[in-house]
Amino acid sequence: MRLADIKHLVIDESFGSPIISFFYRDRRYTFYETGPAVTEYLKDNLAA
């Protein structure tokens, strides 16, 4: 997955749980309640 191909990255919170969502090749990917390690990994590597 190339970072340049990721569109509309959103890092938000809903009901106290983090949500990370983005589009990649016209598909939406949403990560909700993934745990702190996964959330931090995605934040660090997608928002770079």
Backbone as CSV, one residue per row, in Angstrom:
resi,resn,N_x,N_y,N_z,CA_x,CA_y,CA_z,C_x,C_y,C_z
1,MET,0.843,-1.164,0.000,0.000,0.000,0.000,0.896,1.236,0.000
2,ARG,0.713,2.071,-0.993,1.488,3.311,-1.072,0.730,4.432,-0.380
3,LEU,1.433,5.199,0.425,0.792,6.313,1.130,0.188,7.320,0.166
4,ALA,0.802,7.473,-0.988,0.294,8.430,-1.971,-1.085,8.035,-2.502
5,ASP,-1.433,6.753,-2.412,-2.728,6.274,-2.902,-3.833,6.365,-1.862
6,ILE,-3.511,6.740,-0.644,-4.508,6.862,0.421,-5.155,8.240,0.330
7,LYS,-6.471,8.253,0.313,-7.224,9.508,0.202,-8.166,9.655,1.387
8,HIS,-8.452,10.875,1.747,-9.458,11.214,2.761,-9.205,10.522,4.103
9,LEU,-7.994,10.615,4.591,-7.661,10.041,5.898,-8.349,10.841,6.996
10,VAL,-9.071,10.137,7.863,-9.759,10.758,8.991,-9.381,10.003,10.253
11,ILE,-8.904,10.736,11.239,-8.626,10.170,12.558,-9.531,10.907,13.525
12,ASP,-10.470,10.179,14.117,-11.504,10.789,14.945,-11.808,9.889,16.134
13,GLU,-12.817,10.256,16.882,-13.230,9.479,18.044,-14.750,9.437,18.088
14,SER,-15.301,8.270,18.433,-16.742,8.113,18.554,-17.045,7.288,19.795
15,PHE,-17.875,7.828,20.666,-18.233,7.161,21.922,-16.997,6.757,22.727
16,GLY,-15.958,7.591,22.664,-14.744,7.347,23.430,-13.770,6.374,22.797
17,SER,-14.067,5.878,21.617,-13.174,4.934,20.932,-12.629,5.566,19.657
18,PRO,-11.342,5.352,19.385,-10.748,5.945,18.187,-11.244,5.274,16.909
19,ILE,-11.384,6.090,15.872,-11.751,5.617,14.539,-10.715,6.156,13.559
20,ILE,-10.190,5.275,12.726,-9.293,5.680,11.649,-9.919,5.178,10.358
21,SER,-10.133,6.088,9.434,-10.825,5.741,8.196,-10.111,6.398,7.019
22,PHE,-10.089,5.691,5.881,-9.490,6.245,4.673,-9.992,5.471,3.458
23,PHE,-9.748,6.050,2.281,-10.060,5.384,1.023,-8.753,4.971,0.365
24,TYR,-8.740,3.760,-0.146,-7.591,3.236,-0.883,-8.128,2.491,-2.099
25,ARG,-7.761,2.959,-3.274,-8.240,2.376,-4.530,-9.762,2.241,-4.550
26,ASP,-10.417,3.324,-4.229,-11.883,3.432,-4.269,-12.606,2.519,-3.287
27,ARG,-11.918,2.039,-2.273,-12.559,1.274,-1.201,-12.315,1.987,0.116
28,ARG,-13.341,1.973,0.943,-13.217,2.612,2.248,-12.772,1.579,3.278
29,TYR,-11.794,1.954,4.086,-11.308,1.117,5.177,-11.532,1.882,6.474
30,THR,-12.144,1.234,7.445,-12.420,1.857,8.729,-11.959,0.930,9.839
31,PHE,-11.173,1.473,10.744,-10.677,0.727,11.898,-11.290,1.360,13.140
32,TYR,-12.061,0.568,13.887,-12.783,1.051,15.063,-12.539,0.090,16.212
33,GLU,-12.175,0.629,17.360,-11.895,-0.177,18.554,-10.869,-1.272,18.267
34,THR,-9.738,-0.884,17.708,-8.711,-1.856,17.337,-7.700,-2.110,18.443
35,GLY,-7.761,-1.341,19.504,-6.781,-1.480,20.577,-5.706,-0.427,20.434
36,PRO,-5.050,-0.087,21.539,-4.093,1.024,21.518,-2.875,0.791,20.629
37,ALA,-2.364,-0.423,20.549,-1.167,-0.669,19.735,-1.465,-0.478,18.248
38,VAL,-2.574,-1.007,17.784,-2.945,-0.873,16.369,-3.262,0.581,16.043
39,THR,-3.996,1.240,16.920,-4.349,2.644,16.702,-3.100,3.507,16.584
40,GLU,-2.161,3.353,17.488,-0.927,4.147,17.440,-0.109,3.823,16.198
41,TYR,-0.043,2.555,15.831,0.693,2.164,14.625,0.100,2.838,13.388
42,LEU,-1.221,2.772,13.251,-1.869,3.387,12.092,-1.679,4.899,12.082
43,LYS,-1.824,5.536,13.229,-1.617,6.990,13.299,-0.200,7.354,12.882
44,ASP,0.776,6.629,13.411,2.178,6.935,13.126,2.546,6.693,11.667
45,ASN,1.976,5.676,11.053,2.398,5.297,9.710,1.522,5.836,8.590
46,LEU,0.276,6.159,8.866,-0.583,6.702,7.816,-0.514,8.216,7.741
47,ALA,-0.297,8.856,8.855,-0.285,10.318,8.891,1.114,10.879,8.674
48,ALA,2.051,10.044,8.282,3.442,10.483,8.097,3.586,11.385,6.903
